């Protein structure tokens, strides 16, 4: 697969935005990507950003909320196992018949997956 160009610019342009901002920024900075390459770049960059701590998601299906009944939840947004589980979940939820980024099924997909949480240089968590 062709390498993703302008990763720093993609991250800068989409910082603090919903995951659709990240998806759109990839194609803006890599206009030669076909839709299929764009999709794969999205998954690869999402995993890279998760592993480097630039973004976080709550792991899908995770029991992640601390409460008196659950003082030690199984997963948190700090969980090291989460990136692989999250990307596998994102891939599994991807609508099969989407052919371009303007497809309404893709819009539904982006608003049905967990929200992205961006991590600022100072460690602050930012989400829209």
MODELLER restraints for C-alpha pairs under 7 A, 6 or more apart:
rsr = mdl.restraints
at = mdl.atoms
rsr.add(forms.Gaussian(group=physical.xy_distance, feature=features.Distance(at['CA:4:A'], at['CA:41:A']), mean=6.60, stdev=0.5))
rsr.add(forms.Gaussian(group=physical.xy_distance, feature=features.Distance(at['CA:5:A'], at['CA:29:A']), mean=6.88, stdev=0.5))
rsr.add(forms.Gaussian(group=physical.xy_distance, feature=features.Distance(at['CA:5:A'], at['CA:30:A']), mean=6.35, stdev=0.5))
rsr.add(forms.Gaussian(group=physical.xy_distance, feature=features.Distance(at['CA:6:A'], at['CA:29:A']), mean=6.30, stdev=0.5))
rsr.add(forms.Gaussian(group=physical.xy_distance, feature=features.Distance(at['CA:10:A'], at['CA:22:A']), mean=6.86, stdev=0.5))
rsr.add(forms.Gaussian(group=physical.xy_distance, feature=features.Distance(at['CA:10:A'], at['CA:25:A']), mean=5.24, stdev=0.5))
rsr.add(forms.Gaussian(group=physical.xy_distance, feature=features.Distance(at['CA:10:A'], at['CA:26:A']), mean=6.03, stdev=0.5))
rsr.add(forms.Gaussian(group=physical.xy_distance, feature=features.Distance(at['CA:10:A'], at['CA:29:A']), mean=6.87, stdev=0.5))
rsr.add(forms.Gaussian(group=physical.xy_distance, feature=features.Distance(at['CA:13:A'], at['CA:25:A']), mean=6.62, stdev=0.5))
rsr.add(forms.Gaussian(group=physical.xy_distance, feature=features.Distance(at['CA:14:A'], at['CA:21:A']), mean=4.99, stdev=0.5))
rsr.add(forms.Gaussian(group=physical.xy_distance, feature=features.Distance(at['CA:14:A'], at['CA:22:A']), mean=5.07, stdev=0.5))
rsr.add(forms.Gaussian(group=physical.xy_distance, feature=features.Distance(at['CA:14:A'], at['CA:25:A']), mean=6.52, stdev=0.5))
rsr.add(forms.Gaussian(group=physical.xy_distance, feature=features.Distance(at['CA:15:A'], at['CA:118:A']), mean=6.39, stdev=0.5))
rsr.add(forms.Gaussian(group=physical.xy_distance, feature=features.Distance(at['CA:16:A'], at['CA:118:A']), mean=5.75, stdev=0.5))
rsr.add(forms.Gaussian(group=physical.xy_distance, feature=features.Distance(at['CA:16:A'], at['CA:126:A']), mean=5.43, stdev=0.5))
rsr.add(forms.Gaussian(group=physical.xy_distance, feature=features.Distance(at['CA:16:A'], at['CA:127:A']), mean=5.24, stdev=0.5))
rsr.add(forms.Gaussian(group=physical.xy_distance, feature=features.Distance(at['CA:16:A'], at['CA:128:A']), mean=6.05, stdev=0.5))
rsr.add(forms.Gaussian(group=physical.xy_distance, feature=features.Distance(at['CA:17:A'], at['CA:127:A']), mean=6.56, stdev=0.5))
rsr.add(forms.Gaussian(group=physical.xy_distance, feature=features.Distance(at['CA:17:A'], at['CA:128:A']), mean=5.48, stdev=0.5))
rsr.add(forms.Gaussian(group=physical.xy_distance, feature=features.Distance(at['CA:18:A'], at['CA:115:A']), mean=6.77, stdev=0.5))
rsr.add(forms.Gaussian(group=physical.xy_distance, feature=features.Distance(at['CA:18:A'], at['CA:116:A']), mean=6.32, stdev=0.5))
rsr.add(forms.Gaussian(group=physical.xy_distance, feature=features.Distance(at['CA:18:A'], at['CA:128:A']), mean=5.87, stdev=0.5))
rsr.add(forms.Gaussian(group=physical.xy_distance, feature=features.Distance(at['CA:19:A'], at['CA:110:A']), mean=6.90, stdev=0.5))
rsr.add(forms.Gaussian(group=physical.xy_distance, feature=features.Distance(at['CA:19:A'], at['CA:115:A']), mean=6.90, stdev=0.5))
rsr.add(forms.Gaussian(group=physical.xy_distance, feature=features.Distance(at['CA:19:A'], at['CA:116:A']), mean=5.88, stdev=0.5))
rsr.add(forms.Gaussian(group=physical.xy_distance, feature=features.Distance(at['CA:20:A'], at['CA:110:A']), mean=6.47, stdev=0.5))
rsr.add(forms.Gaussian(group=physical.xy_distance, feature=features.Distance(at['CA:23:A'], at['CA:42:A']), mean=6.03, stdev=0.5))
rsr.add(forms.Gaussian(group=physical.xy_distance, feature=features.Distance(at['CA:27:A'], at['CA:33:A']), mean=6.88, stdev=0.5))
rsr.add(forms.Gaussian(group=physical.xy_distance, feature=features.Distance(at['CA:27:A'], at['CA:38:A']), mean=6.39, stdev=0.5))
rsr.add(forms.Gaussian(group=physical.xy_distance, feature=features.Distance(at['CA:35:A'], at['CA:99:A']), mean=7.00, stdev=0.5))
rsr.add(forms.Gaussian(group=physical.xy_distance, feature=features.Distance(at['CA:35:A'], at['CA:100:A']), mean=5.96, stdev=0.5))
rsr.add(forms.Gaussian(group=physical.xy_distance, feature=features.Distance(at['CA:43:A'], at['CA:87:A']), mean=6.53, stdev=0.5))
rsr.add(forms.Gaussian(group=physical.xy_distance, feature=features.Distance(at['CA:47:A'], at['CA:83:A']), mean=5.96, stdev=0.5))
rsr.add(forms.Gaussian(group=physical.xy_distance, feature=features.Distance(at['CA:47:A'], at['CA:87:A']), mean=6.32, stdev=0.5))
rsr.add(forms.Gaussian(group=physical.xy_distance, feature=features.Distance(at['CA:49:A'], at['CA:55:A']), mean=5.56, stdev=0.5))
rsr.add(forms.Gaussian(group=physical.xy_distance, feature=features.Distance(at['CA:50:A'], at['CA:56:A']), mean=5.78, stdev=0.5))
rsr.add(forms.Gaussian(group=physical.xy_distance, feature=features.Distance(at['CA:50:A'], at['CA:83:A']), mean=5.62, stdev=0.5))
rsr.add(forms.Gaussian(group=physical.xy_distance, feature=features.Distance(at['CA:51:A'], at['CA:83:A']), mean=6.38, stdev=0.5))
rsr.add(forms.Gaussian(group=physical.xy_distance, feature=features.Distance(at['CA:53:A'], at['CA:119:A']), mean=6.99, stdev=0.5))
rsr.add(forms.Gaussian(group=physical.xy_distance, feature=features.Distance(at['CA:54:A'], at['CA:118:A']), mean=6.04, stdev=0.5))
rsr.add(forms.Gaussian(group=physical.xy_distance, feature=features.Distance(at['CA:54:A'], at['CA:119:A']), mean=5.05, stdev=0.5))
rsr.add(forms.Gaussian(group=physical.xy_distance, feature=features.Distance(at['CA:55:A'], at['CA:116:A']), mean=6.59, stdev=0.5))
rsr.add(forms.Gaussian(group=physical.xy_distance, feature=features.Distance(at['CA:55:A'], at['CA:117:A']), mean=5.46, stdev=0.5))
rsr.add(forms.Gaussian(group=physical.xy_distance, feature=features.Distance(at['CA:55:A'], at['CA:118:A']), mean=4.42, stdev=0.5))
rsr.add(forms.Gaussian(group=physical.xy_distance, feature=features.Distance(at['CA:55:A'], at['CA:119:A']), mean=5.55, stdev=0.5))
rsr.add(forms.Gaussian(group=physical.xy_distance, feature=features.Distance(at['CA:56:A'], at['CA:77:A']), mean=6.07, stdev=0.5))
rsr.add(forms.Gaussian(group=physical.xy_distance, feature=features.Distance(at['CA:56:A'], at['CA:116:A']), mean=5.99, stdev=0.5))
rsr.add(forms.Gaussian(group=physical.xy_distance, feature=features.Distance(at['CA:56:A'], at['CA:117:A']), mean=4.97, stdev=0.5))
rsr.add(forms.Gaussian(group=physical.xy_distance, feature=features.Distance(at['CA:56:A'], at['CA:118:A']), mean=6.38, stdev=0.5))
rsr.add(forms.Gaussian(group=physical.xy_distance, feature=features.Distance(at['CA:57:A'], at['CA:77:A']), mean=6.17, stdev=0.5))
rsr.add(forms.Gaussian(group=physical.xy_distance, feature=features.Distance(at['CA:57:A'], at['CA:114:A']), mean=6.43, stdev=0.5))
rsr.add(forms.Gaussian(group=physical.xy_distance, feature=features.Distance(at['CA:57:A'], at['CA:115:A']), mean=6.38, stdev=0.5))
rsr.add(forms.Gaussian(group=physical.xy_distance, feature=features.Distance(at['CA:57:A'], at['CA:116:A']), mean=5.26, stdev=0.5))
rsr.add(forms.Gaussian(group=physical.xy_distance, feature=features.Distance(at['CA:57:A'], at['CA:117:A']), mean=5.98, stdev=0.5))
rsr.add(forms.Gaussian(group=physical.xy_distance, feature=features.Distance(at['CA:58:A'], at['CA:76:A']), mean=6.61, stdev=0.5))
rsr.add(forms.Gaussian(group=physical.xy_distance, feature=features.Distance(at['CA:58:A'], at['CA:77:A']), mean=5.26, stdev=0.5))
rsr.add(forms.Gaussian(group=physical.xy_distance, feature=features.Distance(at['CA:58:A'], at['CA:114:A']), mean=6.82, stdev=0.5))
rsr.add(forms.Gaussian(group=physical.xy_distance, feature=features.Distance(at['CA:59:A'], at['CA:82:A']), mean=5.51, stdev=0.5))
rsr.add(forms.Gaussian(group=physical.xy_distance, feature=features.Distance(at['CA:59:A'], at['CA:85:A']), mean=6.74, stdev=0.5))
rsr.add(forms.Gaussian(group=physical.xy_distance, feature=features.Distance(at['CA:59:A'], at['CA:86:A']), mean=5.60, stdev=0.5))
rsr.add(forms.Gaussian(group=physical.xy_distance, feature=features.Distance(at['CA:60:A'], at['CA:86:A']), mean=6.33, stdev=0.5))
rsr.add(forms.Gaussian(group=physical.xy_distance, feature=features.Distance(at['CA:60:A'], at['CA:89:A']), mean=6.91, stdev=0.5))
rsr.add(forms.Gaussian(group=physical.xy_distance, feature=features.Distance(at['CA:62:A'], at['CA:74:A']), mean=6.88, stdev=0.5))
rsr.add(forms.Gaussian(group=physical.xy_distance, feature=features.Distance(at['CA:62:A'], at['CA:75:A']), mean=5.76, stdev=0.5))
rsr.add(forms.Gaussian(group=physical.xy_distance, feature=features.Distance(at['CA:63:A'], at['CA:73:A']), mean=5.66, stdev=0.5))
rsr.add(forms.Gaussian(group=physical.xy_distance, feature=features.Distance(at['CA:63:A'], at['CA:74:A']), mean=5.70, stdev=0.5))
rsr.add(forms.Gaussian(group=physical.xy_distance, feature=features.Distance(at['CA:63:A'], at['CA:75:A']), mean=6.12, stdev=0.5))
rsr.add(forms.Gaussian(group=physical.xy_distance, feature=features.Distance(at['CA:64:A'], at['CA:73:A']), mean=5.12, stdev=0.5))
rsr.add(forms.Gaussian(group=physical.xy_distance, feature=features.Distance(at['CA:64:A'], at['CA:74:A']), mean=6.30, stdev=0.5))
rsr.add(forms.Gaussian(group=physical.xy_distance, feature=features.Distance(at['CA:64:A'], at['CA:75:A']), mean=5.07, stdev=0.5))
rsr.add(forms.Gaussian(group=physical.xy_distance, feature=features.Distance(at['CA:64:A'], at['CA:76:A']), mean=5.15, stdev=0.5))
rsr.add(forms.Gaussian(group=physical.xy_distance, feature=features.Distance(at['CA:65:A'], at['CA:73:A']), mean=6.21, stdev=0.5))
rsr.add(forms.Gaussian(group=physical.xy_distance, feature=features.Distance(at['CA:66:A'], at['CA:72:A']), mean=6.39, stdev=0.5))
rsr.add(forms.Gaussian(group=physical.xy_distance, feature=features.Distance(at['CA:66:A'], at['CA:73:A']), mean=6.03, stdev=0.5))
rsr.add(forms.Gaussian(group=physical.xy_distance, feature=features.Distance(at['CA:94:A'], at['CA:109:A']), mean=6.64, stdev=0.5))
rsr.add(forms.Gaussian(group=physical.xy_distance, feature=features.Distance(at['CA:95:A'], at['CA:105:A']), mean=6.57, stdev=0.5))
rsr.add(forms.Gaussian(group=physical.xy_distance, feature=features.Distance(at['CA:95:A'], at['CA:106:A']), mean=6.77, stdev=0.5))
rsr.add(forms.Gaussian(group=physical.xy_distance, feature=features.Distance(at['CA:98:A'], at['CA:105:A']), mean=6.75, stdev=0.5))
rsr.add(forms.Gaussian(group=physical.xy_distance, feature=features.Distance(at['CA:98:A'], at['CA:106:A']), mean=6.66, stdev=0.5))
rsr.add(forms.Gaussian(group=physical.xy_distance, feature=features.Distance(at['CA:116:A'], at['CA:127:A']), mean=6.66, stdev=0.5))
rsr.add(forms.Gaussian(group=physical.xy_distance, feature=features.Distance(at['CA:117:A'], at['CA:125:A']), mean=6.32, stdev=0.5))
rsr.add(forms.Gaussian(group=physical.xy_distance, feature=features.Distance(at['CA:117:A'], at['CA:126:A']), mean=5.77, stdev=0.5))
rsr.add(forms.Gaussian(group=physical.xy_distance, feature=features.Distance(at['CA:117:A'], at['CA:127:A']), mean=4.94, stdev=0.5))
rsr.add(forms.Gaussian(group=physical.xy_distance, feature=features.Distance(at['CA:118:A'], at['CA:125:A']), mean=5.68, stdev=0.5))
rsr.add(forms.Gaussian(group=physical.xy_distance, feature=features.Distance(at['CA:118:A'], at['CA:126:A']), mean=4.98, stdev=0.5))
rsr.add(forms.Gaussian(group=physical.xy_distance, feature=features.Distance(at['CA:118:A'], at['CA:127:A']), mean=6.09, stdev=0.5))
rsr.add(forms.Gaussian(group=physical.xy_distance, feature=features.Distance(at['CA:119:A'], at['CA:125:A']), mean=4.79, stdev=0.5))
rsr.add(forms.Gaussian(group=physical.xy_distance, feature=features.Distance(at['CA:119:A'], at['CA:126:A']), mean=6.22, stdev=0.5))
